[in-house]
Amino acid sequence: MPSFSLLSLVKCFNGCRDHTQVAGVGTRVWNLSDKPVELQIRVGSILKKVHTMKPGSSRRLKCKSIYKAYMPGLGGSSNGGGGMRGFLYYYDETCHPYIWIHDTGGGFSRMVKQQFISLEDLRDCSEIRIFRDHQKGCISIRKKPRPDFC
């Protein structure tokens, strides 16, 4: 009969956390292409922040942090305070923050297979890899879902 230690029990409970409440883990985004890419945090068409990633580098993005900082009407830095400042930008109910992948190495005529990463992708995936598809001449992404242990 196998014996269970306290350590194995703790590992199981840590693996069984609610993945909809991702607090500190985040998602690792890798740039595996041969040229720099920009991760542009946008709300609707409005650019909020840019992270430039060199080839071979990675960056950890947290869904919850982006949601709290950039979601309209939730006290984020974009329109906190109301008044006339709230009228400067128009948001409808479907404008949620997302990450646009901008291929800085390609020309404007190149098509991008998938241009954005949603907050749901950040919540549900532990790793996202950006790479160049040389056959199609564009960048593509691969998502690694978060493991469910229990």
C-alpha positions as CSV (number, residue, x, y, z in Angstrom):
1,M,0.0,0.0,0.0
2,P,1.5,3.4,-1.0
3,S,2.2,5.9,1.7
4,F,1.1,9.5,1.3
5,S,3.3,12.2,2.8
6,L,2.2,15.6,3.9
7,L,4.3,17.1,1.0
8,S,2.4,15.2,-1.7
9,L,-0.9,16.2,-0.1
10,V,0.2,19.9,-0.2
11,K,1.3,19.6,-3.8
12,C,-2.1,18.2,-4.8
13,F,-4.0,21.0,-3.1
14,N,-1.8,23.6,-4.7
15,G,-2.5,22.1,-8.0
16,C,-6.2,22.1,-7.4
17,R,-6.6,25.8,-7.0
18,D,-9.4,27.7,-8.8
19,H,-7.8,28.6,-12.1
20,T,-10.4,31.3,-12.7
21,Q,-8.8,33.3,-9.8
22,V,-5.2,33.5,-11.1
23,A,-3.5,35.9,-8.7
24,G,0.2,35.9,-8.9
25,V,1.2,33.2,-11.4
26,G,0.5,34.9,-14.7
27,T,1.3,33.7,-18.2
28,R,4.8,33.5,-19.6
29,V,4.9,34.9,-23.2
30,W,7.9,33.9,-25.3
31,N,9.2,35.6,-28.4
32,L,10.7,32.7,-30.3
33,S,10.8,34.6,-33.6
34,D,13.9,36.0,-35.2
35,K,12.8,39.6,-35.0
36,P,11.4,41.9,-32.2
37,V,7.7,42.0,-31.5
38,E,5.6,44.4,-29.6
39,L,2.9,43.4,-27.1
40,Q,0.5,46.3,-27.2
41,I,-2.1,46.5,-24.4
42,R,-5.2,48.0,-25.9
43,V,-8.8,48.8,-24.9
44,G,-10.8,49.0,-28.1
45,S,-8.5,50.8,-30.5
46,I,-6.8,52.9,-27.8
47,L,-3.2,52.0,-27.1
48,K,-2.5,51.9,-23.3
49,K,1.0,50.3,-22.9
50,V,3.7,48.7,-25.1
51,H,6.2,46.0,-24.2
52,T,8.9,45.4,-26.8
53,M,10.3,41.9,-26.8
54,K,13.6,41.0,-28.3
55,P,14.1,37.6,-30.0
56,G,14.4,34.8,-27.5
57,S,13.1,36.9,-24.6
58,S,10.0,36.3,-22.4
59,R,7.7,38.4,-20.3
60,R,5.1,37.4,-17.6
61,L,1.7,39.0,-18.0
62,K,-1.0,38.8,-15.4
63,C,-4.6,38.7,-16.5
64,K,-6.0,40.1,-13.3
65,S,-3.5,43.1,-13.2
66,I,-4.3,44.1,-16.8
67,Y,-8.0,43.8,-16.1
68,K,-7.9,46.0,-13.0
69,A,-5.6,48.6,-14.6
70,Y,-7.3,49.0,-17.9
71,M,-10.9,48.0,-17.7
72,P,-13.0,51.0,-18.3
73,G,-15.0,52.3,-15.3
74,L,-13.3,50.1,-12.7
75,G,-11.0,52.8,-11.3
76,G,-8.2,52.2,-13.7
77,S,-5.7,54.9,-14.7
78,S,-7.5,55.5,-18.0
79,N,-10.6,57.3,-16.8
80,G,-10.6,57.4,-13.1
81,G,-12.2,60.4,-11.5
82,G,-15.0,61.0,-14.0
83,G,-15.8,64.6,-15.1
84,M,-14.7,65.7,-18.6
85,R,-11.9,63.2,-18.6
86,G,-14.5,60.4,-18.8
87,F,-15.8,61.9,-22.1
88,L,-12.4,62.0,-23.8
89,Y,-12.7,58.3,-24.7
90,Y,-15.8,56.4,-25.7
91,Y,-16.1,52.8,-24.5
92,D,-18.9,50.5,-25.2
93,E,-19.7,47.4,-23.2
94,T,-17.7,45.1,-25.5
95,C,-14.4,47.0,-25.1
96,H,-12.2,44.8,-23.0
97,P,-8.5,45.0,-22.6
98,Y,-6.5,42.7,-24.9
99,I,-2.9,42.3,-26.1
100,W,-2.2,43.0,-29.7
101,I,0.9,41.3,-31.2
102,H,2.6,43.7,-33.5
103,D,5.3,42.2,-35.8
104,T,7.9,45.0,-35.9
105,G,10.2,43.0,-38.2
106,G,7.7,42.6,-41.0
107,G,6.4,45.0,-43.6
108,F,2.9,46.5,-43.6
109,S,1.8,44.1,-46.4
110,R,2.4,41.0,-44.3
111,M,-0.6,39.3,-42.9
112,V,-0.7,38.1,-39.3
113,K,-2.3,34.8,-38.5
114,Q,-3.5,35.8,-35.0
115,Q,-3.1,39.4,-34.0
116,F,-4.2,39.4,-30.4
117,I,-4.1,37.6,-27.0
118,S,-7.3,37.9,-25.0
119,L,-7.6,38.1,-21.2
120,E,-9.2,34.7,-21.3
121,D,-6.0,33.3,-23.0
122,L,-3.9,34.8,-20.2
123,R,-6.2,33.3,-17.6
124,D,-6.4,29.8,-19.2
125,C,-2.8,29.4,-20.6
126,S,0.4,29.0,-18.6
127,E,2.6,29.8,-21.6
128,I,2.2,31.5,-25.0
129,R,4.9,31.2,-27.6
130,I,5.2,33.6,-30.5
131,F,7.1,32.3,-33.5
132,R,7.6,33.1,-37.2
133,D,5.9,30.7,-39.7
134,H,8.4,30.9,-42.5
135,Q,6.1,29.1,-44.9
136,K,3.3,31.6,-44.5
137,G,5.6,34.6,-43.9
138,C,3.8,35.7,-40.7
139,I,3.9,35.3,-37.0
140,S,1.9,32.6,-35.2
141,I,1.2,31.7,-31.6
142,R,0.9,28.4,-29.7
143,K,-0.9,28.3,-26.4
144,K,-0.1,25.8,-23.6
145,P,-3.1,25.3,-21.3
146,R,-2.8,25.4,-17.6
147,P,-2.6,21.9,-16.1
148,D,-5.5,20.5,-14.2
149,F,-4.1,18.0,-11.7
150,C,-7.2,16.9,-9.8
